[in-house]
Amino acid sequence: MIEIGAVTFDITNRCDFKCKHCYKELNKEPIYLDIDLIKSFLNKLGNKRKLIVISGGEPLLHPKCITLLNAIADEYKVRLNTNGYRLNEHVMQLKKIPNLEIQVSLDGYNRKTYYEIRNNYFFDTVLNNIRMALKENLNVHLCATLTSKTINSYTQFIQLSKKMGAKLIMRPMVNTGTRAQQDLKISYEQLKKWAEEISKKKIYSYTAGQTAISANACPLLMDKPGIGNLTVDNLGNIYPCSFLRGRNFYLGNISDTDGQALENNCQQCITQLNGIFNSRECKMCGFRKKFGNGTCLAACFFSNKECIMDLVK
């Protein structure tokens, strides 16, 4: 049985931000994932110990987001991923939900860096909303996606989190090849310097215990492979991680895929990914020469298609 660490549901494609680094197809006609389908799919998976992540778009724009959180919080550990802009509208409702963690994406550490990524001036509003949530004893932490604009000054995020009294997770941006991302993409040299500093300072608590040079950075590639973050998009389509989407990595749809079919599809996908990772083309890649076997296949698939595209069936 393949172990699944977390299940992420992108419950809507609707979002009130237009972030430069976003890789999702947002702001088209709003589509909301049916919460009854979500509950039915979780019952098919069976294991009650998983982390369930409710994301988007902006999940608080889903008209039944709070209803969904209430429905699943008694059986699962639940995390809500939000941009924080509407957090103040729902603080008192969220306060009543057990086992809830709230992750606020805060990809700038001041007004200038926030605007460079988020394309808006809501930095102070979001900070005030976070303070309000913390004051009500909600379990809130910050998540910073590092870009070329911020990776060299990542300690500013640490200082901000300490000042706010909130935990912090930092992750380098995965370059999925969109035009808007290209002035934000992180160079090998920047990523290597950052990873080495994290290792030298032993501050893995800020990277969720992970590093870009970890041999087991991707659970799909471990000796006993697993799905670290099974992802369901707003149409109900299932993928092996948040970044590996599209027909090449399709695992089914929550409306008609049972547990055994999902298991079989996951096994086939892992076999395919290991075939890519162990290929001569992949082993000869400059990224792996610089960073070792912890490379992210999703990052390579999107930003280095010329070296692995022929290997993806």
Disulfide bonds with the S-S distance in Angstrom:
none
